Amino acid sequence: MEKLSLDKAFTLIEPGPAVLVTTRDGEKANIMTITWTMVRGFAAEFAITTGPWNHSWEALRRTGECVLSLPTVDMLDTVVGVGMCSGSDTDKFEEFGLTLLEGEVVGAPLIGECLANIECRVEDIIDRHSIVLLRGVAAWFDSGRQEQRMLHYVGDGTFIADGERFDRREAMREKIPPGV
């Protein structure tokens, strides 16, 4: 093995799915790209890392809701573009040609081009660590979408796309939650 610089160690663990997080401040919808996400359990519990540096932060805090939208590999340039501009001066739905769909439970919109959308309510915000704890309240999946490979950000300007899926469901059946 070769020694890896400690300041690059996060790139080994970071590659969770890139997520587009939508909010609505009462009038205007916005989107931010988030690459630091975490599943907190089998009951649609999630965490994201964000803070006041993102334009959507105030809407997220005030409304206590958002949508986690999962883009696919064909949306790579959109994911990067959304993350490189600010909702303070850009309508990202218009700028990137994204379809705003109304949710069933929360006021934040779904993104029609994404593979999946999870409507969420904020359970808690841990300001010290910029962690937002979320609970899913409705979920949507576009099973007819041809491209279903998700993007994973490495943290150094590069991405990895999902590839081949390996099925070990039978061997792991006793560890898989019912209905999954």
C-alpha positions as CSV (number, residue, x, y, z in Angstrom):
1,M,0.0,0.0,0.0
2,E,1.0,3.6,-0.6
3,K,0.6,6.3,2.0
4,L,-2.3,8.7,1.3
5,S,-2.2,12.3,2.4
6,L,-4.6,12.6,5.3
7,D,-6.2,15.7,3.8
8,K,-7.4,13.4,1.0
9,A,-8.8,10.7,3.2
10,F,-12.4,12.1,3.0
11,T,-12.4,11.3,-0.7
12,L,-12.5,7.6,0.1
13,I,-15.7,7.8,2.1
14,E,-17.5,10.8,0.6
15,P,-19.0,9.2,-2.5
16,G,-22.6,9.1,-1.4
17,P,-25.1,10.1,-4.0
18,A,-25.2,13.7,-5.2
19,V,-28.5,15.1,-4.2
20,L,-30.4,18.2,-5.4
21,V,-32.2,19.6,-2.4
22,T,-35.2,21.9,-3.1
23,T,-36.8,24.4,-0.9
24,R,-39.5,27.1,-1.2
25,D,-39.3,30.3,0.8
26,G,-43.0,31.0,0.5
27,E,-42.7,32.5,-3.0
28,K,-39.6,31.3,-4.8
29,A,-38.4,27.7,-5.2
30,N,-34.7,27.0,-5.1
31,I,-32.3,24.1,-5.6
32,M,-28.9,23.4,-4.0
33,T,-26.5,20.6,-4.7
34,I,-25.6,18.5,-1.7
35,T,-23.0,15.7,-1.6
36,W,-22.8,15.1,2.1
37,T,-25.7,12.9,2.9
38,M,-26.4,10.1,5.3
39,V,-29.1,7.5,5.8
40,R,-29.9,7.3,9.5
41,G,-32.0,4.2,9.5
42,F,-34.6,2.1,7.7
43,A,-37.5,4.4,8.4
44,A,-36.8,7.2,5.8
45,E,-34.5,9.1,8.2
46,F,-31.7,11.1,6.6
47,A,-29.1,13.8,7.3
48,I,-27.5,16.4,5.1
49,T,-24.8,18.9,5.8
50,T,-25.4,22.5,4.8
51,G,-25.5,25.9,6.4
52,P,-25.8,29.7,6.0
53,W,-23.4,29.7,3.1
54,N,-26.2,28.2,0.9
55,H,-29.0,30.5,-0.2
56,S,-31.6,27.8,0.6
57,W,-30.5,27.7,4.3
58,E,-33.0,30.3,5.6
59,A,-35.9,28.7,3.7
60,L,-35.0,25.3,5.0
61,R,-34.8,26.6,8.6
62,R,-37.9,28.7,8.4
63,T,-40.2,26.2,6.6
64,G,-38.7,23.0,8.2
65,E,-39.1,21.1,4.9
66,C,-37.4,20.2,1.7
67,V,-37.2,17.6,-1.1
68,L,-34.2,15.3,-1.7
69,S,-34.1,14.8,-5.5
70,L,-31.8,12.1,-6.9
71,P,-30.3,13.0,-10.2
72,T,-28.8,10.5,-12.6
73,V,-25.6,10.4,-14.6
74,D,-27.1,12.2,-17.6
75,M,-27.7,15.2,-15.3
76,L,-24.0,15.6,-14.3
77,D,-23.6,19.1,-15.8
78,T,-26.9,20.2,-14.2
79,V,-25.8,19.0,-10.8
80,V,-22.5,20.9,-11.1
81,G,-24.2,24.0,-12.5
82,V,-26.8,24.1,-9.7
83,G,-24.0,23.9,-7.2
84,M,-21.9,26.6,-8.9
85,C,-24.5,29.4,-8.8
86,S,-26.6,31.0,-6.2
87,G,-30.4,31.1,-5.9
88,S,-30.0,34.7,-4.6
89,D,-29.6,35.8,-8.2
90,T,-30.6,32.8,-10.4
91,D,-33.8,30.9,-10.9
92,K,-32.2,27.5,-11.1
93,F,-35.3,25.7,-12.4
94,E,-35.4,28.1,-15.4
95,E,-31.6,28.3,-15.8
96,F,-31.2,24.5,-16.0
97,G,-34.5,23.7,-17.7
98,L,-35.8,21.7,-14.8
99,T,-39.5,20.8,-14.3
100,L,-41.0,22.0,-11.0
101,L,-43.6,19.5,-9.7
102,E,-45.8,20.0,-6.7
103,G,-45.3,17.6,-3.8
104,E,-48.0,15.8,-2.0
105,V,-47.0,16.7,1.6
106,V,-44.5,19.6,1.6
107,G,-44.4,23.0,-0.1
108,A,-40.9,22.4,-1.6
109,P,-41.1,21.2,-5.2
110,L,-40.1,17.9,-6.7
111,I,-37.7,17.9,-9.8
112,G,-39.4,16.1,-12.7
113,E,-36.2,15.1,-14.4
114,C,-34.8,13.3,-11.3
115,L,-35.0,9.5,-10.8
116,A,-36.5,9.9,-7.3
117,N,-37.8,12.6,-5.0
118,I,-38.2,12.3,-1.2
119,E,-40.4,14.9,0.5
120,C,-38.9,15.6,3.9
121,R,-39.6,17.5,7.2
122,V,-36.7,18.8,9.3
123,E,-36.5,17.0,12.6
124,D,-33.6,18.8,14.1
125,I,-30.7,21.1,13.1
126,I,-27.3,20.6,14.8
127,D,-25.8,24.0,14.2
128,R,-22.4,23.1,15.7
129,H,-21.9,20.6,13.0
130,S,-24.1,22.0,10.2
131,I,-26.1,18.8,10.2
132,V,-29.8,18.8,9.3
133,L,-31.8,15.7,10.4
134,L,-34.7,14.9,8.1
135,R,-37.6,12.5,8.1
136,G,-39.1,11.5,4.8
137,V,-42.9,12.0,4.5
138,A,-43.5,10.9,0.9
139,A,-41.3,9.3,-1.8
140,W,-41.5,9.2,-5.6
141,F,-39.6,7.0,-8.1
142,D,-39.7,7.1,-11.9
143,S,-39.4,3.4,-12.8
144,G,-39.9,4.2,-16.4
145,R,-36.8,6.5,-16.6
146,Q,-34.3,4.8,-18.9
147,E,-31.2,6.2,-17.2
148,Q,-31.1,5.1,-13.5
149,R,-27.4,5.3,-12.6
150,M,-26.8,7.8,-9.8
151,L,-23.9,10.1,-9.4
152,H,-21.4,10.1,-6.5
153,Y,-19.1,13.0,-5.8
154,V,-15.6,12.1,-4.7
155,G,-14.8,15.5,-3.3
156,D,-12.0,16.5,-5.6
157,G,-14.0,17.7,-8.7
158,T,-14.6,14.2,-10.0
159,F,-17.7,11.9,-9.9
160,I,-18.4,8.2,-10.0
161,A,-21.5,6.7,-11.6
162,D,-23.3,3.7,-10.3
163,G,-22.4,0.6,-12.3
164,E,-23.2,-3.1,-12.2
165,R,-25.5,-4.2,-9.4
166,F,-24.7,-7.4,-7.5
167,D,-27.6,-9.3,-6.1
168,R,-27.1,-11.0,-2.7
169,R,-30.7,-10.6,-1.5
170,E,-31.2,-14.3,-0.8
171,A,-28.0,-14.6,1.3
172,M,-28.9,-11.4,3.3
173,R,-32.7,-11.9,3.6
174,E,-32.8,-12.0,7.4
175,K,-31.0,-8.6,7.6
176,I,-33.3,-6.9,5.0
177,P,-36.2,-4.9,6.5
178,P,-39.7,-6.2,5.5
179,G,-41.0,-4.7,2.3
180,V,-37.5,-3.6,1.0
